[in-house]
Amino acid sequence: MQLSSSVSEVHNVGKQRLLYLNKMDIFTVEDLIEHFPREYDDRSDVKTVSDLVPNQINTFIGTIDGNSDIMRIKNMVITRVKVTDGTIAINCVWYNQPYLKNTFKSGQKYIFTGKYQHNYGKKQVISPEYELLEKGELLSGGRITPVYSITTGISQKIFRALIKDTLEKTKNQLIDFIPKSVRMENKLCDRNFAVLNIHFPEDDDSFFIARRRLVFEELFVLQTSLLKMKASVNQGKTGLVIENTDAEKEIIKAIGFKLTNAQKKVIDEIKADFASGKVMNRLVQGDVGSGKTAVALITAFISIKEGFQSALMAPTEVLAKQHYYSFKSVFEQFGIKVVFLSGTMKKKEKTEALNAIEDGNAQMIIGTHAVIQKGVAFKRLGFVITDEQHRFGVNQRIMLSQKGDNPHVLVMTATPIPRTLALILYGDLDISIIDELPPGRQEIETRAVSTSYHKRIYTFIKKEIDKGRQAYVVCPSIEESEKRETEAVIEYAQKLMDNEFKNYKVAVLHGKMKNDEKQIVMEDFSKGSIDVLVSTTVIEVGVNVPNATIMLIENSEMFGLSQLHQLRGRVGRGSQQSYCILVSDSKNKVTVERMKVMQKTSDGFVISETDLKLRGPGEFFGTRQHGLPMLKIANLYKDIDILKEAQVAAAKIIEKDSDFKLDENSLLREKIQLFFKNSEIGI
């Protein structure tokens, strides 16, 4: 069996099981053995039946005493088998697994792991995992046992067996692509040893040695790839020189408000890049309402005044339109033509926009990802801005920059990203941070309450509306389905219209609506003709309605901290006191902790660090959206020291051999090429 073979070649993988594995993104044998455990059960403490601890997971060895029996209660089938360790007997019970009746034979010895319950005089172990003991061998019990992230249809026991069988048949096939010099310098174990011991550790030391190797490997490949990307983007490229201090004074005077020191600092960093003769690749991170748009507007103006076109790409039409109106209101005072471009435009409008972009009449181009599509030709593109970068992949950013002749690139995000994660996601960018809010912004009062408060919440919202204010209600579905989410929002809005808010104007906004419908709703809300906007998370990014003072988030346990912070940032944009109300009945420990953090701080960077700690990096605002692979094993909160070591090693490789021409780097080159498989950048 080869590592590149289809996982269908693995013993006991039939058609149905193959579908389950494919659903888990497991297609090859190598995919299977690199599906690492998410946690481990300690089954080394094997108890006697008399020592089982009630309401806890226990591991014990027992002999089947008699035959299994089956009971049927309503729609449920209960399989029960009596087990004894020679002194005391106990029942093991499984629900709706009638086939188990023929599995156990009297006199056979098994090792069981399951929850022991002692209620109302009944002593039983519920749905235990089990393995037949043959010749005294302990397969999964009696030791540290891996627990995997798996899909419904495959049990932990079956998945462990697939992994074990595959590891035995592919022994020592894994090739070590990390150069020997890097392995020696960082004291990394052999890759085959690491993979074997991450699944089935020989002992604690073997596990820690294996994990460190695999974490380093994952972060090393990521960092080397990003540094290679940075080198490739800038290789042999001369940046457009832009120097126009008079333009800066002119535009700052026109926008009519005083910049914060943080904004001035970031503008100075961008100007230094403009004048350096090198291509700028810079990320501007700023909390909600910190004034990133003003920075983009000022620097775009400087570029345009030097005779270059500037382009801004936003992830949604609602946000792109908002930018369009903001830029247009300022730029048209100076005779600068601002053009909008999106995929939903009518043919005639689109043709006019494309012609204006190509002949250079359009000096500021704002749109959705339509600006990077084929057929969009710029005359002299000098400056490219991507807003809410985490909604785009790495490739989309690069595609936009390739529309011009080495234009400067500015990436903006309002999602505060922990420094460690920023180094991973944006390793190819220089980073600027706007860490100061404009003066006069009031702290948003945040309260976490249960659903029993609904009556009081609605009364409070009506009082605010009666003062002339507006409210958002974000209403996710309990089920993870876009269709169900849409239905949930419509049902909730209808309930409000029929009852508490029948004398108010309530509207709905969701992702399934057509773009022009969404635009109309948002414009009506902005104008104040809607009192309550019931929405999915489509309003998470960029919507600016200063008159909205209440953000009510239902089922708030469904969101990570960073997303809750983004949603909260839709209010508090005017001079009035604003409020965020988080509704949840969840008693989950992590949820309770998240709600406490939201009430305690409004600092996006503190929130994002806590989010990373509580949720881990795997789902931190969807790493996949960055065009980067999901991390299989590294935890950026716990593994910061290994990350630093991997970054140092990656930097040395790129500095010494950026094209991987040395023999010792040839296997690493293949790994990096695989990383860039879907990228526009060649290496």
C-alpha positions in Angstrom: 0.0 0.0 0.0 1.4 3.4 -1.0 0.9 6.7 0.7 -0.6 8.1 -2.5 -3.0 5.2 -2.9 -6.8 5.9 -2.5 -8.1 5.4 1.0 -10.4 2.8 -0.6 -7.5 0.4 -0.6 -7.4 0.4 3.2 -8.7 -2.8 4.8 -12.4 -2.6 5.8 -13.1 0.6 3.8 -16.1 -0.1 1.6 -18.2 2.2 -0.5 -20.2 3.7 2.4 -17.2 4.1 4.7 -15.3 5.7 1.8 -18.0 8.4 1.6 -17.7 9.1 5.3 -13.9 9.4 5.0 -14.1 11.7 2.0 -16.5 13.9 3.9 -13.6 14.3 6.4 -11.3 15.4 3.6 -9.6 12.0 3.7 -9.0 10.8 0.1 -5.5 9.1 0.2 -3.7 6.8 2.6 -1.5 9.7 3.6 -4.6 11.9 4.4 -5.7 9.1 6.7 -2.5 8.8 8.7 -2.2 12.5 8.9 -5.6 12.9 10.4 -4.2 13.5 13.9 -6.1 12.9 17.2 -7.9 15.9 18.7 -7.4 14.6 22.3 -6.5 11.4 24.2 -8.3 9.3 26.8 -6.1 7.9 29.6 -7.1 4.3 29.8 -4.0 3.2 31.6 -5.9 3.0 34.9 -7.7 -0.3 34.5 -10.2 -0.8 37.4 -12.0 -3.8 38.9 -15.8 -3.8 38.6 -16.1 -3.1 42.4 -13.9 0.0 42.0 -15.8 1.7 39.2 -16.5 5.3 39.9 -20.2 6.4 39.3 -20.9 9.0 36.6 -17.4 8.8 35.3 -15.7 7.2 32.3 -14.0 4.0 33.6 -11.9 1.3 31.9 -12.2 -2.3 33.2 -11.6 -5.9 32.0 -14.5 -8.4 32.2 -15.6 -11.8 30.9 -19.0 -12.2 29.1 -21.3 -14.1 31.5 -24.1 -15.7 29.4 -25.7 -14.5 26.2 -26.8 -11.0 25.2 -30.4 -10.1 25.4 -32.5 -7.5 23.6 -35.4 -5.4 24.9 -37.7 -3.2 22.8 -39.2 -0.1 24.4 -41.3 2.0 22.0 -39.0 2.9 19.1 -35.8 1.9 21.0 -33.8 -1.4 20.9 -31.7 -2.0 24.0 -28.9 -4.6 23.9 -27.7 -5.8 27.3 -24.8 -8.1 28.2 -23.7 -9.3 31.6 -20.0 -8.9 32.4 -18.0 -10.2 35.4 -14.4 -9.8 36.6 -14.7 -13.0 38.7 -16.1 -11.3 41.8 -18.9 -8.9 40.8 -21.1 -8.8 37.7 -22.4 -5.7 35.9 -24.5 -5.0 32.9 -23.2 -3.2 29.7 -26.0 -1.5 27.8 -26.2 -0.2 24.2 -29.1 1.6 22.5 -30.3 0.9 18.9 -27.4 -1.4 18.1 -29.2 -4.8 17.9 -26.4 -6.4 15.8 -24.3 -6.5 19.0 -26.5 -9.4 20.2 -24.3 -11.7 18.1 -21.0 -10.0 18.9 -20.4 -11.2 22.4 -20.0 -14.9 23.3 -20.0 -16.3 26.8 -16.6 -16.8 28.2 -14.8 -14.2 26.0 -12.7 -11.6 27.8 -13.0 -7.9 26.7 -11.7 -4.6 27.8 -14.5 -2.0 28.2 -14.4 1.9 28.5 -17.6 3.7 29.2 -19.6 5.8 31.7 -20.7 3.8 34.8 -24.1 4.7 36.2 -25.5 3.6 39.6 -29.1 4.9 39.7 -32.1 3.5 41.4 -30.3 0.3 42.4 -29.3 -0.3 38.8 -25.6 -0.7 38.1 -24.7 -0.4 34.4 -22.1 0.9 31.9 -23.7 2.9 29.1 -22.6 2.4 25.5 -19.0 1.4 26.3 -16.3 1.0 23.7 -15.0 -2.6 23.8 -12.2 -4.7 22.4 -11.7 -8.4 22.5 -8.6 -9.5 24.5 -6.7 -12.2 22.7 -3.6 -13.8 24.2 -3.5 -11.0 26.8 -3.0 -8.2 24.3 -4.4 -4.8 25.1 -5.2 -3.0 21.8 -6.8 0.3 22.9 -7.5 -0.2 26.6 -4.9 -0.1 29.3 -3.0 2.8 27.7 -3.4 6.3 26.3 -6.0 6.1 23.6 -6.5 8.6 20.7 -9.8 10.4 20.2 -10.4 11.8 16.7 -12.6 14.4 15.0 -14.9 12.2 13.0 -18.1 12.3 11.1 -21.3 10.5 12.0 -21.2 7.0 10.6 -17.7 6.1 11.8 -17.1 5.2 15.4 -13.9 6.0 17.3 -13.2 2.3 17.6 -13.4 1.7 13.8 -11.4 4.8 13.0 -8.6 3.8 15.4 -8.6 0.3 13.8 -8.3 1.9 10.3 -5.4 4.1 11.5 -3.6 1.2 13.3 -3.9 -1.1 10.3 -2.7 1.6 7.8 0.3 2.5 10.0 1.4 -1.1 10.1 1.1 -1.5 6.3 2.9 1.8 5.5 5.7 1.4 8.0 8.7 3.8 7.4 7.3 5.0 4.1 7.0 8.7 5.2 9.8 10.8 3.7 11.4 13.5 5.8 11.2 16.7 3.8 12.6 18.9 6.5 16.3 19.5 5.6 18.8 17.6 7.8 20.4 20.8 9.0 17.0 22.1 10.3 16.2 18.8 12.0 19.6 18.7 13.7 19.6 22.4 14.8 16.0 22.1 16.2 16.5 18.6 17.7 13.5 17.1 15.7 12.8 13.3 15.8 12.3 11.2 12.7 9.0 11.8 10.9 7.9 8.1 10.9 8.5 7.9 14.7 6.5 11.2 15.1 3.4 10.0 13.1 3.3 6.6 14.8 3.6 8.1 18.3 1.1 10.9 17.8 -1.5 8.2 17.1 -0.4 5.5 19.6 2.2 6.9 22.0 4.7 4.4 23.5 4.9 6.6 26.6 4.5 10.3 27.6 8.0 11.2 26.4 7.4 9.7 23.0 4.2 11.6 22.7 5.7 15.0 23.5 8.7 14.4 21.2 6.3 13.4 18.4 4.0 16.3 18.9 6.8 18.9 19.0 8.2 17.5 15.7 4.8 17.6 13.9 3.9 21.1 15.2 7.3 22.4 14.1 6.8 20.8 10.7 3.4 22.3 10.1 4.4 25.8 11.1 7.8 25.6 9.3 6.1 24.7 6.0 3.6 27.5 6.5 6.2 30.1 7.3 8.6 29.0 4.6 5.8 29.2 2.0 4.7 32.7 3.1 8.3 34.0 3.2 8.7 32.5 -0.3 5.6 34.2 -1.4 6.9 37.5 -0.1 10.2 37.0 -1.9 8.4 36.0 -5.1 6.0 39.0 -5.1 8.9 41.5 -4.6 11.6 39.7 -6.5 13.3 42.0 -9.0 10.4 44.5 -8.7 10.8 48.2 -8.4 8.0 50.0 -6.7 6.3 53.1 -8.1 7.7 56.1 -6.4 4.9 58.3 -4.9 5.8 61.5 -3.1 3.2 64.3 -2.7 3.1 65.9 0.7 0.9 68.8 -0.6 -1.8 66.3 -1.6 -1.9 65.0 2.0 -2.5 68.4 3.5 -5.2 69.1 0.9 -7.2 65.9 1.5 -6.9 66.1 5.3 -8.3 69.6 5.2 -11.2 68.4 3.0 -12.3 65.4 5.2 -13.0 67.9 8.0 -12.0 66.0 11.1 -8.8 65.6 13.1 -6.8 62.4 12.7 -5.7 60.4 15.7 -2.0 59.9 16.4 -2.4 56.2 15.5 -3.9 57.2 12.1 -1.1 59.7 11.4 1.6 57.0 12.3 0.1 54.5 9.9 -0.2 57.1 7.1 3.5 58.0 7.6 4.4 54.3 7.3 2.5 54.0 4.1 4.1 57.2 2.7 7.5 55.8 3.6 6.7 52.7 1.6 5.4 54.8 -1.3 8.6 56.8 -1.5 11.0 53.8 -0.9 11.2 52.6 -4.5 10.1 49.1 -3.3 6.6 47.6 -3.7 4.5 48.1 -0.5 2.8 45.0 0.9 1.2 46.3 4.2 -1.6 45.1 6.5 -3.5 47.8 8.5 -5.2 46.3 11.5 -7.6 48.5 13.4 -10.4 47.8 15.8 -14.0 48.6 14.8 -14.4 52.3 14.3 -10.7 53.1 14.5 -10.7 55.0 11.2 -9.1 52.7 8.6 -11.3 54.0 5.8 -9.9 57.5 6.4 -6.4 56.2 6.1 -7.3 54.4 2.8 -9.0 57.5 1.5 -6.0 59.8 2.2 -3.4 57.5 0.8 -5.5 56.7 -2.3 -5.8 60.5 -2.9 -2.0 60.9 -2.6 -1.5 58.2 -5.2 -4.2 59.6 -7.6 -2.6 63.1 -7.4 0.7 61.5 -8.6 -1.2 60.4 -11.7 -2.0 56.8 -10.7 -5.3 54.9 -10.5 -6.3 53.5 -7.1 -8.6 50.5 -6.6 -10.4 49.2 -3.5 -11.9 45.7 -3.3 -14.5 44.9 -0.6 -16.1 41.5 0.2 -19.8 42.4 -0.1 -21.7 44.8 -2.4 -23.2 46.5 0.7 -19.8 47.4 2.0 -18.4 48.2 -1.5 -21.3 50.6 -2.1 -20.8 52.3 1.3 -17.1 52.9 0.4 -18.1 54.2 -3.0 -20.4 56.8 -1.6 -17.9 57.8 1.1 -15.0 58.2 -1.4 -17.2 59.9 -4.0 -18.5 62.6 -1.6 -14.9 63.7 -0.9 -13.1 63.0 -4.2 -15.6 64.7 -6.4 -14.8 68.0 -4.7 -11.4 67.7 -6.5 -12.8 66.5 -9.8 -11.6 62.9 -9.2 -13.8 60.4 -11.0 -14.9 57.5 -8.8 -16.3 54.4 -10.5 -18.2 51.4 -9.0 -17.9 47.9 -10.3 -19.8 44.7 -9.3 -21.0 41.5 -10.9 -24.7 42.5 -10.5 -24.4 45.7 -12.6 -26.4 46.0 -15.8 -24.4 45.4 -19.0 -24.5 49.0 -20.2 -23.3 50.4 -16.8 -20.6 47.8 -16.6 -19.3 48.5 -20.1 -19.1 52.2 -19.3 -17.3 51.5 -16.0 -14.8 49.1 -17.8 -14.1 51.6 -20.5 -13.5 54.4 -18.0 -11.1 52.2 -16.1 -9.2 51.2 -19.3 -8.8 54.7 -20.7 -7.9 56.1 -17.3 -10.9 58.4 -16.8 -11.8 56.4 -13.7 -9.2 57.4 -11.1 -10.7 55.7 -8.1 -12.2 52.2 -8.7 -14.3 50.6 -5.9 -16.1 47.3 -6.1 -16.5 43.7 -5.1 -14.2 40.8 -6.4 -15.5 41.9 -9.8 -12.5 44.2 -10.0 -10.1 41.2 -10.4 -12.1 39.4 -13.1 -10.9 39.0 -16.6 -11.8 41.9 -18.8 -10.9 44.5 -16.2 -7.9 46.4 -17.6 -6.4 49.4 -15.8 -4.5 52.2 -17.5 -2.1 53.0 -14.7 -2.9 51.2 -11.5 -0.6 52.4 -8.7 -2.3 51.5 -5.5 -4.5 48.6 -4.5 -6.6 48.3 -1.3 -8.3 45.2 0.0 -10.8 45.7 2.8 -11.7 43.0 5.3 -8.9 40.9 4.0 -10.0 37.8 6.1 -13.0 37.5 3.7 -10.6 37.0 0.7 -8.1 34.3 -0.1 -4.4 35.1 -0.5 -4.7 34.5 -4.2 -7.5 37.1 -4.7 -5.3 39.8 -3.1 -2.4 38.8 -5.4 -4.7 38.8 -8.5 -5.7 42.4 -7.8 -2.1 43.5 -7.5 -1.3 41.7 -10.8 -3.8 44.0 -12.6 -1.1 46.8 -12.6 2.6 47.2 -13.0 3.8 46.4 -9.5 1.3 48.6 -7.7 1.5 49.2 -3.9 -0.7 46.9 -1.9 -2.6 47.9 1.3 -4.7 45.3 3.1 -7.2 46.3 5.8 -9.0 44.3 8.5 -11.3 45.3 11.3 -11.0 41.9 12.8 -8.3 42.3 15.5 -5.9 39.4 15.0 -3.6 38.2 17.8 0.0 38.9 16.9 0.8 35.2 16.7 -2.0 34.5 14.2 -1.2 37.6 12.2 2.4 36.3 11.7 0.9 33.1 10.3 -1.9 34.5 8.2 0.0 37.6 6.9 3.6 36.4 7.0 4.1 38.0 3.6 3.0 41.4 4.8 4.4 44.2 6.9 1.9 45.0 9.7 0.6 48.4 10.9 -1.8 48.8 13.8 -4.3 51.6 14.5 -4.6 51.1 18.3 -6.6 54.3 19.1 -10.2 55.2 18.7 -11.3 58.7 17.5 -12.2 61.1 20.4 -15.8 61.3 21.6 -16.6 57.6 21.1 -18.7 56.3 24.0 -18.1 52.8 25.5 -20.8 50.4 24.3 -22.7 49.0 27.3 -22.8 45.2 27.0 -25.1 42.9 28.9 -25.4 39.1 28.8 -28.9 37.8 29.7 -31.1 34.7 29.4 -34.2 34.4 27.2 -36.3 35.2 30.3 -35.4 38.9 29.7 -37.0 39.1 26.3 -40.0 41.2 27.5 -37.7 43.7 29.2 -35.4 43.8 26.2 -38.2 44.6 23.8 -39.6 47.3 26.1 -36.1 48.9 26.2 -35.7 48.8 22.4 -39.1 50.5 22.0 -38.0 53.3 24.4 -34.8 53.8 22.3 -36.8 53.8 19.0 -39.3 56.3 20.5 -36.2 58.6 21.1 -35.5 58.4 17.4 -32.9 55.6 17.5 -32.7 52.2 15.6 -31.9 48.6 16.5 -30.2 45.6 14.9 -31.3 42.0 15.9 -29.0 39.2 14.8 -30.7 35.9 14.7 -28.7 32.8 13.9 -30.2 29.4 13.4 -29.5 26.7 15.9 -28.9 24.3 13.0 -25.9 24.9 10.8 -27.7 25.5 7.6 -28.0 28.6 5.5 -31.5 27.7 4.5 -32.5 27.2 8.1 -30.8 30.4 9.1 -32.8 32.4 6.5 -36.0 30.8 7.8 -35.1 31.6 11.4 -34.6 35.3 10.6 -37.8 35.5 8.6 -39.8 33.7 11.4 -38.3 35.9 14.1 -39.0 39.1 12.2 -42.6 38.1 11.6 -43.0 37.3 15.3 -41.8 40.8 16.1 -44.1 42.4 13.5 -47.2 40.5 14.7 -46.6 41.1 18.4 -44.2 43.4 20.3 -43.3 45.7 17.3 -46.5 45.7 15.3 -46.6 49.5 15.5 -43.0 49.9 14.3 -41.2 49.3 11.0 -39.4 46.0 11.0 -37.3 44.7 8.1 -35.3 41.6 7.2 -31.8 41.1 5.8 -30.2 37.8 4.9 -27.7 36.3 2.5 -30.2 34.7 0.2 -31.6 38.0 -0.8 -30.6 39.5 -4.2 -27.9 42.2 -4.0 -30.1 45.0 -5.1 -32.8 43.9 -2.5 -30.1 44.0 0.3 -28.9 47.4 -0.9 -32.4 48.8 -0.7 -33.0 47.5 2.8 -29.6 48.9 4.0 -30.2 52.3 2.4 -33.7 52.4 4.0 -32.1 51.5 7.4 -29.4 54.1 6.9 -32.0 56.8 6.1 -34.0 55.9 9.3 -37.1 54.6 7.6 -36.6 51.1 9.3 -36.8 50.9 13.1 -35.6 47.3 13.7 -33.4 45.4 11.2 -33.6 41.6 11.8 -30.6 40.1 10.1 -28.2 37.2 9.8 -24.5 38.0 10.2 -24.4 39.7 6.8 -24.3 43.0 8.7 -21.1 41.8 10.5 -18.8 43.8 8.3 -18.6 47.4 7.4 -22.2 48.6 7.7 -22.2 52.2 9.1 -25.4 53.6 10.6 -24.6 56.1 13.3 -28.2 56.3 14.4 -28.4 52.6 15.4 -27.8 52.3 19.2 -28.9 48.7 20.0 -27.4 45.4 18.9 -29.4 42.4 20.1 -27.7 39.1 19.5 -29.9 36.0 19.9 -28.2 32.6 20.6 -25.0 34.4 21.2 -23.3 31.1 22.3 -23.1 30.3 18.6 -20.5 32.9 17.9 -16.8 33.2 18.8 -15.7 36.3 20.7 -14.2 38.0 17.7 -17.4 37.7 15.7 -19.5 39.0 18.7 -17.1 42.0 18.8 -17.5 42.6 15.1 -21.3 42.6 15.5 -21.2 44.9 18.5 -19.1 47.3 16.4 -22.1 48.0 14.2 -23.5 50.3 17.0 -21.7 53.0 18.9 -20.9 54.9 15.7 -22.7 58.1 16.6 -22.6 60.4 19.6 -25.4 58.6 21.5 -24.9 55.9 24.1 -25.2 52.5 22.5 -25.9 49.0 23.9 -25.2 45.4 23.0 -27.4 42.7 24.5 -26.2 39.1 24.3 -29.0 36.5 24.8 -28.2 32.9 25.6 -29.5 30.1 27.9 -26.3 28.1 27.6 -24.5 27.1 30.8 -21.5 25.8 28.8 -18.3 26.8 30.6 -16.7 28.4 27.5 -19.9 30.3 26.6 -20.1 31.7 30.1 -16.4 32.8 29.9 -17.0 34.4 26.5 -20.0 36.4 27.8 -17.9 37.6 30.8 -15.1 38.8 28.5 -17.6 40.7 26.3 -19.0 42.5 29.3 -15.6 43.3 30.7 -13.7 44.7 27.7 -14.2 46.4 24.4 -10.5 46.1 23.3 -10.6 44.0 20.2 -7.0 42.7 20.6 -7.7 41.5 24.2 -10.9 39.8 22.9 -9.1 38.1 20.0 -6.3 36.8 22.2 -9.0 35.3 24.6 -10.9 33.9 21.6 -7.7 32.2 20.4 -7.2 30.8 23.9 -10.8 29.6 24.3 -11.5 28.3 20.8 -8.1 27.5 19.4 -6.9 28.6 16.0 -8.6 26.0 13.9 -11.9 27.9 13.6 -10.6 31.4 14.3 -12.8 33.3 11.9 -12.3 30.5 9.4 -8.6 30.1 8.5 -9.7 28.5 5.2 -10.9 31.9 4.0 -7.3 33.1 3.9 -6.4 30.6 1.2 -4.2 28.9 3.8 -4.6 25.3 4.9 -6.3 24.5 8.2 -3.8 23.7 11.0 -3.9 20.0 11.8 -2.0 19.9 15.1 -0.4 23.2 16.0 -2.2 25.4 18.5 -1.0 29.0 18.1 -1.9 29.8 21.7 0.1 27.0 23.2 2.8 26.6 20.6 4.1 30.2 20.4 7.7 29.1 21.3 7.7 26.4 18.5 6.3 29.0 16.1 9.2 31.3 16.8 11.7 28.5 16.2 10.0 27.6 12.9 10.1 31.2 11.8 13.8 31.5 12.5 14.4 28.2 10.6 12.2 29.3 7.6 14.0 32.7 7.4 17.4 31.0 7.3 16.3 28.7 4.4 14.9 31.6 2.3 17.9 33.8 3.0 20.3 31.0 2.0 18.4 29.3 -0.8 15.2 31.0 -1.7 14.7 28.9 -4.9 15.4 25.6 -3.0 18.2 24.6 -5.5 20.4 22.9 -2.9 20.0 19.1 -2.8 19.1 19.1 0.9 16.1 21.4 0.1 14.8 19.4 -2.9 12.1 17.6 -0.9 11.1 20.8 0.9 10.7 22.4 -2.5 8.1 19.7 -3.5 6.2 20.4 -0.2 6.2 24.2 -0.9 5.0 23.6 -4.5 2.2 21.5 -3.1 1.3 24.4 -0.8 1.2 26.7 -3.8 -0.7 24.2 -6.0 -3.7 26.6 -6.4 -1.7 29.8 -6.2 -1.1 32.4 -9.0 2.5 32.6 -7.8 5.1 30.3 -9.2 8.2 29.4 -7.3 
